[in-house]
Amino acid sequence: MAPARGQRRALNVETPSGTQRVEFSSAQGNGGQRIYLLPQYDLVVVFTGGDYNSGAAPPNKIMAEVILPAVTAETAATVSAG
């Protein structure tokens, strides 16, 4: 299987102040392996996995429901305190 090429994507993230669209670049491999690049937050997130040929995408759910809400909330708190 050929490696996936980098892709530009966006997720809608629920934050305390409402839905926020977060753009990122990503690369993915088989087994739940993902790399997310979020330059606006100076952030790189890497998932390694071994769930080969399953078709599941747990990293996408973790990004949308855990990591991005935390990052966007922290950024909003820093900006409002600044």
Secondary structure, 3 states (H helix, E strand, C coil): CCCCCCEEEEEEEEECCEEEEEEEEEEEECCCEEEEEEHHHCEEEEECCCCCCCCCCHHHHHHHHHHHHHHHHHHHHHHHHC
